């Protein structure tokens, strides 16, 4: 009996040692499957070894370009949209963007929407009863009062409209709307009222979804939920109920120029309260995702479309310079795509009026005289580089890499070096890297401009690469190109607050 116990004890010890050995082996092998991250509290001086690179799946380059959208206003006849349509159209086509967002039901707007569809530019259509289109004939709408299915299928065409957005910032605009056909009583902000705008927009969303999805000609049209314009917080959140069964995508307008006070303030980048008074593109959607937390719950996990976001270029409160605008706009589209936003619409294409101090007049990528701001040129350059010829869908491959950064004094948060991996149909990878840092301090008027230092960074590769080319932007938004060497499976570069793109050609 004693001998048996000793044998059992010895066996158990052997099993424990074997288990410990297996644990050490698995832990060691695990290093090959996860990215070694850099502490946010201490500067890094030693790059991560290339063999620790993480296998990352690329996203199709065409899907990124397809997520980009810009708002237009074809019915604003006192602006360049109406006064100089042909020239604006030429600038839009030259930009290379595939999607616009607009509304209206006049013959002129319909004709322009159809023309742009023939040119390969599809419209995210804002169904707005005040402008003549609604879910069905039971709803009030301004004449001609089209039903949405008939409007899309017969008046414009599914080759021109690929998404329908339910109204626009209804909590701002409800006072202009009635609910029932023939009723002139306007909607109410009183939750106890039978005409409460929340009940109206929930009903309109459900009926629009049912109308579009019940017709074979329109059942592939994306239905985008209603947007809100008021600033809700974590205490109130969105007042909308569960709409997840009646939308393909949710909707929010996460303008970043207002900062994000819903976090513990800390000093960084010479800003006393960094997120509070920062205006960088991901300020409210990434590490402190206030916009998702507050506006996404009614859509319960459905992708969130950003049908309005962007910046205005003025010297007044929260305005930014055209130089910073040129840095931010490529980063904005990239950041939203990183956060799985399927469509991001920049507000807007053209400055509406020649009023330098009016924020509402200066959201454009183009100035009022249609000359390009740096943001327009940068986006045109970005789209041109990443555009992929139309064809069958691709299944992107993986690239084994990681990034290691050396923190300059005062900039130890190297996790703010962001990257996105894309791939084209020809197999080439496009690794996009940028320092997601605030270029403005909004606690002052005008906004204090900040020029943070570059972040020395190494791209550590274990996927065999034949050649690498680096693309960088100047302050005007133009791209410059240079070949770069790969030494010991590493590419060294300075990551700045402008986007840098590395084209990587794999070995066959």
C-alpha positions as CSV (number, residue, x, y, z in Angstrom):
1,X,0.0,0.0,0.0
2,X,2.9,2.4,0.9
3,X,4.7,1.5,-2.3
4,X,1.5,2.1,-4.3
5,X,1.1,5.5,-2.7
6,X,4.7,6.4,-3.5
7,X,4.2,5.4,-7.1
8,X,1.1,7.4,-7.3
9,X,2.8,10.4,-5.7
10,X,5.8,10.2,-8.1
11,X,3.4,9.9,-11.0
12,X,1.5,12.9,-9.9
13,X,4.7,15.0,-9.5
14,X,5.7,13.9,-13.0
15,X,2.4,14.9,-14.4
16,X,2.6,18.3,-12.7
17,X,6.1,18.9,-14.1
18,X,4.9,17.9,-17.6
19,X,1.9,20.2,-17.3
20,X,4.2,23.1,-16.2
21,X,6.5,22.4,-19.1
22,X,3.6,22.4,-21.6
23,X,2.4,25.7,-20.1
24,X,5.8,27.3,-20.6
25,X,5.9,26.0,-24.2
26,X,2.4,27.4,-25.0
27,X,3.2,30.7,-23.3
28,X,6.4,31.0,-25.4
29,X,4.6,30.1,-28.6
30,X,1.9,32.6,-27.8
31,X,4.4,35.4,-28.3
32,X,4.2,34.6,-32.0
33,X,0.4,35.2,-32.1
34,X,0.0,38.5,-30.3
35,X,1.4,41.9,-30.7
36,X,3.8,43.1,-28.1
37,X,2.5,46.5,-27.0
38,X,4.4,49.4,-25.7
39,X,3.7,50.8,-22.3
40,X,1.8,54.1,-22.4
41,X,3.7,55.3,-19.3
42,X,7.3,54.7,-20.3
43,X,9.1,55.7,-23.5
44,X,10.3,52.8,-25.7
45,X,13.8,52.8,-27.0
46,X,14.2,49.2,-28.1
47,X,12.1,48.0,-31.1
48,X,10.0,44.9,-30.8
49,X,11.7,42.0,-32.5
50,X,10.4,41.1,-36.0
51,X,9.6,37.5,-34.9
52,X,7.0,38.8,-32.5
53,X,5.0,40.3,-35.4
54,X,1.3,39.7,-35.4
55,X,-0.6,38.2,-38.3
56,X,-3.1,40.8,-39.3
57,X,-5.8,40.4,-41.9
58,X,-6.0,43.2,-44.5
59,X,-9.3,44.9,-45.5
60,X,-10.0,45.4,-49.2
61,X,-8.8,48.8,-50.3
62,X,-12.0,49.3,-52.4
63,X,-14.1,48.8,-49.2
64,X,-12.4,51.7,-47.6
65,X,-12.9,54.0,-50.6
66,X,-16.5,52.8,-50.7
67,X,-17.1,53.9,-47.1
68,X,-16.3,57.5,-48.0
69,X,-19.1,60.0,-48.7
70,X,-19.6,63.7,-48.9
71,X,-22.7,65.8,-48.3
72,X,-24.1,68.0,-51.1
73,X,-27.0,70.4,-51.3
74,X,-28.3,70.4,-54.9
75,X,-31.5,72.3,-53.8
76,X,-29.5,75.2,-52.2
77,X,-29.9,77.5,-55.2
78,X,-28.3,80.5,-53.5
79,X,-25.0,78.6,-53.1
80,X,-22.5,77.2,-55.6
81,X,-24.5,74.0,-55.7
82,X,-27.3,75.8,-57.5
83,X,-25.5,78.7,-59.0
84,X,-22.6,76.7,-60.6
85,X,-23.7,73.1,-60.7
86,X,-21.6,72.0,-63.6
87,X,-18.4,73.2,-62.1
88,X,-19.3,71.7,-58.7
89,X,-20.1,68.4,-60.5
90,X,-16.7,68.4,-62.2
91,X,-14.9,68.9,-58.9
92,X,-17.0,66.1,-57.3
93,X,-16.1,63.7,-60.1
94,X,-12.4,64.7,-60.0
95,X,-12.4,64.0,-56.2
96,X,-13.1,60.3,-57.0
97,X,-15.6,59.8,-54.3
98,X,-18.4,57.2,-54.9
99,X,-21.1,58.4,-52.5
100,X,-22.8,61.6,-51.7
101,X,-25.6,62.4,-49.3
102,X,-28.5,64.7,-50.3
103,X,-32.2,65.2,-50.3
104,X,-35.1,66.8,-52.2
105,X,-37.8,65.8,-54.7
106,X,-37.9,68.5,-57.3
107,X,-37.4,67.6,-60.9
108,X,-34.0,69.4,-60.9
109,X,-32.8,67.4,-57.9
110,X,-34.0,64.2,-59.4
111,X,-32.3,64.9,-62.7
112,X,-29.0,65.7,-61.0
113,X,-29.2,62.6,-58.8
114,X,-29.8,60.4,-61.9
115,X,-26.9,62.1,-63.8
116,X,-24.5,61.4,-60.9
117,X,-25.7,57.8,-60.8
118,X,-24.7,57.4,-64.4
119,X,-21.3,58.8,-63.5
120,X,-20.9,56.1,-60.8
121,X,-21.7,58.4,-57.8
122,X,-24.5,57.0,-55.7
123,X,-26.7,59.0,-53.3
124,X,-27.4,58.3,-49.7
125,X,-30.9,59.8,-49.9
126,X,-32.3,61.6,-46.9
127,X,-36.0,60.8,-46.9
128,X,-37.4,64.1,-45.5
129,X,-41.2,64.6,-45.5
130,X,-40.8,68.4,-45.5
131,X,-39.1,68.0,-48.9
132,X,-41.7,65.7,-50.4
133,X,-41.0,62.0,-49.7
134,X,-42.3,59.8,-47.0
135,X,-42.9,56.2,-46.1
136,X,-46.5,55.7,-47.4
137,X,-49.6,57.7,-48.2
138,X,-50.8,57.7,-44.6
139,X,-48.1,60.2,-43.7
140,X,-48.1,63.9,-44.2
141,X,-45.5,65.2,-46.7
142,X,-45.1,68.4,-48.7
143,X,-46.4,67.9,-52.3
144,X,-45.7,66.1,-54.5
145,X,-45.7,63.6,-51.5
146,X,-43.9,60.7,-53.1
147,X,-43.9,57.3,-51.4
148,X,-40.3,56.2,-50.8
149,X,-40.5,53.0,-52.8
150,X,-42.0,54.6,-55.8
151,X,-39.5,57.5,-55.6
152,X,-36.5,55.3,-55.5
153,X,-37.7,52.7,-58.1
154,X,-39.5,54.9,-60.6
155,X,-38.5,58.5,-60.2
156,X,-34.7,58.2,-59.6
157,X,-33.6,54.6,-59.9
158,X,-31.7,52.1,-57.8
159,X,-28.5,52.7,-59.8
160,X,-28.5,56.2,-58.4
161,X,-29.7,55.7,-54.8
162,X,-28.2,52.9,-52.7
163,X,-29.2,54.0,-49.2
164,X,-32.2,55.8,-47.6
165,X,-31.7,57.7,-44.4
166,X,-34.8,58.4,-42.2
167,X,-35.2,62.2,-41.9
168,X,-32.5,64.4,-40.5
169,X,-31.8,65.4,-36.8
170,X,-35.5,64.9,-36.0
171,X,-35.1,66.2,-32.5
172,X,-34.2,69.6,-34.0
173,X,-36.6,69.7,-36.9
174,X,-39.8,68.1,-35.5
175,X,-41.6,71.5,-35.3
176,X,-41.8,71.6,-39.1
177,X,-43.5,68.3,-39.4
178,X,-47.0,66.9,-39.2
179,X,-47.7,63.2,-38.7
180,X,-50.9,62.3,-40.6
181,X,-51.9,63.1,-44.2
182,X,-54.3,66.1,-44.1
183,X,-53.4,67.1,-40.5
184,X,-51.7,70.4,-40.1
185,X,-50.9,70.0,-36.3
186,X,-47.1,69.9,-35.8
187,X,-45.2,67.3,-33.8
188,X,-44.6,67.8,-30.1
189,X,-41.6,67.5,-27.8
190,X,-43.9,66.4,-25.0
191,X,-43.4,62.6,-24.2
192,X,-47.1,62.5,-23.1
193,X,-48.4,63.8,-26.4
194,X,-49.8,61.5,-29.0
195,X,-47.7,63.6,-31.5
196,X,-44.5,63.1,-29.6
197,X,-41.7,63.2,-32.2
198,X,-40.0,60.1,-30.8
199,X,-43.2,58.0,-31.5
200,X,-43.4,59.6,-35.0
201,X,-39.8,58.8,-36.0
202,X,-40.1,55.2,-34.7
203,X,-43.2,54.7,-36.7
204,X,-41.7,56.3,-39.8
205,X,-38.6,54.1,-39.6
206,X,-40.6,50.9,-39.3
207,X,-42.9,51.8,-42.2
208,X,-40.0,52.9,-44.4
209,X,-38.1,49.7,-43.8
210,X,-41.2,47.6,-44.6
211,X,-42.0,49.5,-47.7
212,X,-38.4,49.2,-49.2
213,X,-37.8,45.6,-48.1
214,X,-41.2,44.3,-49.4
215,X,-40.4,45.3,-53.1
216,X,-37.8,43.2,-55.0
217,X,-36.6,46.3,-56.8
218,X,-35.6,48.1,-53.6
219,X,-35.0,45.4,-51.0
220,X,-31.2,45.8,-51.4
221,X,-31.3,49.5,-50.6
222,X,-29.7,50.1,-47.2
223,X,-32.0,51.6,-44.6
224,X,-30.2,54.0,-42.3
225,X,-31.9,54.9,-39.0
226,X,-32.8,58.4,-37.9
227,X,-30.1,60.8,-36.7
228,X,-30.3,63.1,-33.7
229,X,-28.9,66.6,-33.5
230,X,-29.1,67.3,-29.8
231,X,-26.2,66.5,-27.5
232,X,-27.3,63.7,-25.1
233,X,-25.1,62.4,-22.4
234,X,-24.6,59.2,-20.5
235,X,-27.4,60.1,-18.1
236,X,-30.0,60.6,-20.8
237,X,-28.7,58.7,-23.8
238,X,-30.7,58.5,-27.0
239,X,-34.5,58.7,-26.4
240,X,-35.2,56.3,-29.3
241,X,-36.5,52.8,-28.6
242,X,-35.3,49.6,-30.2
243,X,-35.1,50.1,-34.0
244,X,-32.7,47.3,-34.7
245,X,-35.2,45.2,-36.7
246,X,-36.0,48.1,-39.0
247,X,-32.6,49.4,-40.1
248,X,-29.6,48.0,-41.9
249,X,-27.3,50.6,-40.3
250,X,-27.7,52.9,-37.3
251,X,-26.9,56.6,-37.5
252,X,-25.1,59.3,-35.6
253,X,-23.5,62.7,-36.3
254,X,-20.3,62.5,-34.2
255,X,-18.7,65.9,-35.0
256,X,-15.3,65.8,-33.3
257,X,-14.7,69.6,-33.1
258,X,-16.6,69.8,-29.8
259,X,-14.1,67.6,-27.9
260,X,-15.2,64.9,-25.4
261,X,-15.7,65.8,-21.8
262,X,-17.0,62.3,-20.8
263,X,-13.8,61.0,-19.4
264,X,-11.3,61.7,-16.6
265,X,-9.3,64.7,-17.7
266,X,-5.6,64.5,-18.0
267,X,-2.8,66.8,-19.4
268,X,-1.2,65.8,-22.6
269,X,0.1,67.3,-25.8
270,X,0.3,70.8,-24.1
271,X,-3.5,70.6,-23.5
272,X,-4.6,70.8,-19.9
273,X,-7.7,68.6,-20.4
274,X,-6.7,66.5,-23.4
275,X,-9.9,64.8,-24.6
276,X,-12.1,67.7,-23.3
277,X,-10.3,70.3,-25.4
278,X,-8.9,68.1,-28.2
279,X,-10.5,68.0,-31.6
280,X,-8.7,65.1,-33.2
281,X,-10.9,62.8,-35.5
282,X,-11.3,59.9,-33.1
283,X,-11.9,62.0,-30.0
284,X,-15.4,60.5,-29.4
285,X,-15.3,57.2,-31.2
286,X,-12.2,55.3,-30.2
287,X,-10.7,55.1,-26.7
288,X,-13.5,57.1,-25.1
289,X,-16.3,56.2,-27.5
290,X,-19.0,58.6,-26.1
291,X,-20.7,58.8,-29.5
292,X,-21.2,55.1,-29.8
293,X,-22.1,54.7,-26.2
294,X,-24.9,57.3,-26.3
295,X,-26.3,57.1,-29.9
296,X,-25.8,53.4,-30.8
297,X,-28.1,51.6,-28.2
298,X,-31.4,52.0,-30.2
299,X,-29.7,50.0,-33.1
300,X,-28.4,47.2,-30.9
301,X,-25.3,46.1,-32.6
302,X,-26.1,47.2,-36.2
303,X,-23.3,49.0,-37.9
304,X,-23.3,52.8,-37.3
305,X,-23.2,55.1,-40.3
306,X,-21.9,58.6,-39.7
307,X,-24.1,60.5,-42.1
308,X,-22.6,63.8,-40.9
309,X,-19.2,64.7,-39.5
310,X,-16.4,67.0,-40.2
311,X,-14.9,70.4,-39.4
312,X,-15.3,74.1,-40.3
313,X,-12.4,76.3,-41.3
314,X,-12.8,79.6,-39.5
315,X,-10.9,81.6,-36.9
316,X,-13.8,81.7,-34.5
317,X,-14.8,79.4,-31.7
318,X,-13.9,75.7,-32.5
319,X,-12.9,76.6,-36.0
320,X,-9.6,75.1,-37.4
321,X,-7.2,76.3,-40.1
322,X,-7.2,74.9,-43.6
323,X,-3.8,73.4,-42.8
324,X,-5.1,71.4,-39.9
325,X,-8.2,70.5,-41.9
326,X,-5.9,69.0,-44.5
327,X,-4.3,66.8,-41.8
328,X,-7.6,65.8,-40.2
329,X,-9.8,64.8,-43.0
330,X,-7.9,61.8,-44.3
331,X,-7.4,60.7,-40.7
332,X,-11.1,61.1,-40.1
333,X,-12.2,58.7,-42.8
334,X,-9.5,56.2,-41.8
335,X,-10.4,56.4,-38.1
336,X,-14.1,55.8,-38.8
337,X,-13.3,52.9,-41.1
338,X,-11.1,51.4,-38.3
339,X,-14.1,51.6,-36.0
340,X,-16.2,49.7,-38.6
341,X,-18.4,52.6,-39.7
342,X,-19.6,51.5,-43.1
343,X,-20.3,55.0,-44.4
344,X,-18.8,58.3,-43.3
345,X,-20.2,61.4,-44.9
346,X,-18.1,64.6,-44.6
347,X,-20.1,67.7,-44.1
348,X,-19.7,69.0,-46.8
349,X,-18.4,69.5,-50.4
350,X,-18.5,73.3,-50.9
351,X,-18.4,76.3,-48.6
352,X,-22.0,77.6,-49.0
353,X,-21.3,81.3,-48.8
354,X,-18.4,83.7,-48.9
355,X,-18.6,84.5,-45.2
356,X,-15.2,83.8,-43.5
357,X,-16.6,84.2,-39.9
358,X,-19.7,82.0,-40.3
359,X,-19.0,78.5,-39.2
360,X,-22.0,77.1,-41.1
361,X,-20.6,78.5,-44.4
362,X,-17.2,77.0,-44.1
363,X,-17.5,73.2,-43.7
364,X,-16.6,72.6,-47.4
365,X,-13.7,70.7,-48.9
366,X,-13.8,73.4,-51.6
367,X,-13.9,77.1,-50.9
368,X,-16.9,79.2,-52.0
369,X,-15.1,80.0,-55.3
370,X,-14.5,76.2,-55.8
371,X,-10.8,76.4,-55.3
372,X,-9.6,73.3,-53.4
373,X,-8.7,73.4,-49.7
374,X,-5.8,71.2,-48.7
375,X,-8.3,68.6,-47.4
376,X,-9.9,68.3,-50.9
377,X,-6.4,67.7,-52.5
378,X,-5.4,65.3,-49.7
379,X,-8.6,63.2,-50.1
380,X,-8.3,63.2,-53.9
381,X,-4.7,62.0,-53.6
382,X,-5.7,59.3,-51.1
383,X,-8.6,58.0,-53.2
384,X,-6.5,58.0,-56.3
385,X,-3.8,55.9,-54.6
386,X,-6.1,53.4,-52.9
387,X,-8.8,53.1,-55.6
388,X,-9.1,49.6,-57.0
389,X,-10.6,48.9,-60.4
390,X,-14.1,47.5,-60.1
391,X,-14.3,43.7,-60.2
392,X,-15.2,40.7,-58.1
393,X,-14.8,40.8,-54.4
394,X,-11.5,39.7,-52.9
395,X,-10.6,37.8,-49.8
396,X,-7.6,39.8,-48.4
397,X,-4.6,38.0,-47.1
398,X,-2.7,38.5,-43.9
399,X,0.5,40.4,-43.2
400,X,2.8,39.6,-40.3
401,X,4.0,42.8,-38.8
402,X,4.0,45.0,-35.8
403,X,5.0,48.6,-34.9
404,X,7.5,49.8,-32.4
405,X,7.8,53.4,-31.6
406,X,10.3,55.6,-29.7
407,X,8.5,58.2,-27.7
408,X,9.8,61.8,-27.9
409,X,9.9,63.8,-24.7
410,X,6.4,64.5,-23.5
411,X,4.8,62.1,-26.0
412,X,4.9,58.8,-24.2
413,X,1.5,57.6,-25.4
414,X,2.8,55.6,-28.4
415,X,-0.6,53.8,-28.6
416,X,-1.7,56.9,-30.4
417,X,0.3,55.7,-33.4
418,X,-2.6,54.1,-35.4
419,X,-2.4,51.9,-38.4
420,X,-4.7,50.3,-41.0
421,X,-3.8,47.5,-43.4
422,X,-5.5,47.4,-46.8
423,X,-4.9,45.3,-49.9
424,X,-5.7,45.6,-53.6
425,X,-6.8,42.9,-56.0
426,X,-3.2,42.8,-57.4
427,X,-2.0,41.5,-54.0
428,X,-0.1,44.6,-52.9
429,X,-0.6,45.8,-49.3
430,X,-1.0,49.4,-48.3
431,X,-0.1,49.9,-44.7
432,X,-1.4,53.3,-43.5
433,X,0.1,54.9,-40.4
434,X,-0.5,58.2,-38.6
435,X,-0.1,59.8,-35.2
436,X,-3.7,60.3,-34.0
437,X,-3.0,63.4,-32.0
438,X,-4.8,66.7,-31.5
439,X,-3.6,69.6,-33.6
440,X,-5.8,72.0,-31.7
441,X,-6.6,73.2,-28.2
442,X,-10.3,74.3,-28.2
443,X,-10.1,75.9,-24.8
444,X,-9.0,79.1,-26.5
445,X,-10.6,81.3,-29.2
446,X,-9.2,81.1,-31.8
447,X,-8.2,77.5,-31.4
448,X,-4.5,77.2,-30.5
449,X,-2.7,75.2,-33.1
450,X,-0.3,72.5,-32.0
451,X,2.4,70.8,-34.1
452,X,3.5,67.7,-32.2
453,X,6.9,66.1,-33.0
454,X,7.2,63.1,-35.3
455,X,7.3,59.6,-33.6
456,X,10.3,57.5,-34.8
457,X,8.7,54.1,-35.6
458,X,9.8,50.8,-37.0
459,X,7.6,48.4,-39.0
460,X,8.8,44.9,-38.1
461,X,7.9,42.4,-40.8
462,X,8.0,38.7,-41.0
463,X,6.0,38.3,-44.2
464,X,8.6,38.3,-47.1
465,X,8.4,41.6,-48.9
466,X,10.0,42.3,-52.3
467,X,9.8,46.2,-52.2
468,X,8.4,49.1,-50.3
469,X,7.4,52.6,-51.3
470,X,6.5,55.4,-48.9
471,X,3.9,58.0,-49.7
472,X,3.6,61.2,-47.6
473,X,1.5,64.3,-47.8
474,X,2.6,67.9,-47.8
475,X,0.7,70.8,-46.3
476,X,-1.2,71.4,-49.5
477,X,-2.4,67.8,-49.6
478,X,-0.2,66.6,-52.4
479,X,1.5,63.2,-52.3
480,X,5.2,62.6,-52.6
481,X,6.8,59.2,-53.2
482,X,10.1,57.6,-52.3
483,X,11.4,54.0,-52.4
484,X,12.6,52.8,-49.0
485,X,14.9,50.0,-48.0
486,X,13.9,47.0,-45.8
487,X,16.8,46.2,-43.4
488,X,16.7,43.2,-41.2
489,X,12.9,42.9,-42.0
490,X,12.4,46.4,-40.7
491,X,11.3,49.7,-42.2
492,X,12.2,52.8,-40.3
493,X,10.2,56.0,-40.6
494,X,8.9,59.1,-38.7
495,X,5.2,58.9,-38.1
496,X,3.6,62.4,-38.1
497,X,0.2,63.9,-37.7
498,X,-0.3,63.5,-41.5
499,X,-1.1,60.1,-43.0
500,X,1.8,58.0,-44.2
501,X,1.2,55.1,-46.6
502,X,3.6,52.3,-47.2
503,X,3.0,50.2,-50.3
504,X,4.3,46.7,-49.7
505,X,4.8,44.3,-52.6
506,X,5.0,40.7,-51.4
507,X,7.4,38.2,-52.8
508,X,5.6,35.8,-55.1
